[in-house]
């Protein structure tokens, strides 16, 4: 099974596969877990969704890991995801 990678901007399937092999999902999830624990991130439960207040680095990792989507900017360096 070929690796999957999120992104519509990939020029070709080969480039997307190379990117996925360079940065595997397990590494992204590990980095995300670490940064969420270190920052003491908290969320707000709304119906069946959890909104997290995150920083730019966490926003990037959440996007790479295909967890939801950014909702809005809270502060200069804070985002709801």
C-alpha positions, 0 to 999 in steps of 0.5 A: 500500500502506498503512503498517503499525504494530505495536500492538493498542492503536490505536483506529482504522486511521487513528490507526495509519497517522498514527503510522506516517507520523509515525515511519517504520520507517527512522527507528526502525532508524536510531535503533536502529543508532545507540544499539546502536553507541554503547552497545557492545551485545553479545549471547549466541548461543543456538541460533538466537537472539541475546539482547541486554542492552539499556537501556530506550531500546533496548528501546523501539526494538527493540519498535517495530521488531518485533525479537523480544520482551523476555525478562527484566530483568537489572538495574534499567536493563538488559533481555534482548531 
